[in-house]
Amino acid sequence: MNIRGFIYIVIIILFMVFVKEDGFISDNLILVNKENGLPSNYVPDDLELLSLKYANENKYLKKEAKYYYEKLSNDALSLGYKIIVVSAYRDYKYQYELHNEYVKNKGIEYALLCSARPGYSEHQTGLAIDVMGSNNDYDLFEDSIEFEWMKNNAHKYGFILRYPKDKVALTGYKYEPWHYRYVGIKAATEIYNNHLTLEEYIKKQT
C-alpha cells in the first residue's frame, strides 16, 4: 500500500469515529474548567450566528450546538416559553476584559467564583450559553416561568445545567441557573438522569 492509500484509510477511520449519525463532527465533551484551558488564539472553526428570534445581537455558537439550541428555543416558544441567549461564544480578549472587570469591582475571590480566567472559560469553546426568560433578566432566570422547563428539558436537546447549586465544590463556580453547556443528547441525558457534573461524567468514561 502506498502512502496516499494509507492516509486515505486513516481519514476514513477518523471520519467514522468522530462524525455522528446526524452529520456533525463531535468534540462536544471538551472539558474547560479551572484546571483545563484553551490557547489564547483558539477559535472554533464552525461558529454560526444565532437567529435573532432566539438570541440577542451577534451571538455565535458552534454549528451543532446552534442547531439544537434553536430547536430547544423554538419548541419552548411553541409552549408559551421565551428562552433567549444573552451570551454565547466569547473570545479570549473578551473574557480577559470581563474577568478583570469582575476583579476590579468585586475582588479576586468573588471573581473566581463567577468569572473564568481568560483561556479557562467554556464560552470560548462555542458550546456554552447564558439564557434569560420572559422576565428579561438572566440574573433572575431562576425566577422566570421558563426555568423549570429549561432545567427539566434541556438535556433532550443536548444541554446540561453546568453549575448546579449542590456541586460548587466540584465545579469551582457558584450556582448559575442561567448557564448551560452543550454536550450532545446522549451525554446530557446520562448527566441529567444521574445528577452529574461534566467533570464527573468524563471521569466515569475514563
C-alpha positions, 0 to 999 in steps of 0.5 A: 500500500502506498502512502496516499492509500494509507492516509486515505484509510486513516481519514476514513477511520477518523471520519467514522469515529468522530462524525455522528449519525446526524452529520456533525463532527463531535468534540462536544465533551471538551472539558474547560474548567479551572484546571483545563484551558484553551490557547489564547488564539483558539477559535472554533472553526464552525461558529454560526450566528444565532437567529435573532428570534432566539438570541440577542445581537451577534451571538455565535455558537458552534454549528451543532450546538446552534442547531439544537439550541434553536430547536430547544428555543423554538419548541419552548416558544411553541409552549408559551416559553421565551428562552433567549441567549444573552451570551454565547461564544466569547473570545479570549480578549473578551473574557480577559476584559470581563474577568478583570472587570469582575476583579476590579469591582468585586475582588479576586475571590468573588471573581473566581467564583463567577468569572473564568480566567481568560483561556479557562472559560467554556464560552470560548469553546462555542458550546456554552450559553447564558439564557434569560426568560420572559422576565428579561433578566438572566440574573433572575432566570431562576425566577422566570416561568421558563426555568423549570422547563429549561432545567427539566428539558434541556438535556433532550436537546443536548444541554446540561445545567453546568453549575448546579447549586449542590456541586460548587465544590466540584465545579469551582463556580457558584450556582448559575441557573442561567448557564448551560453547556452543550454536550450532545443528547446522549451525554446530557441525558446520562448527566441529567438522569444521574445528577452529574457534573461534566467533570464527573461524567468524563471521569466515569468514561475514563 
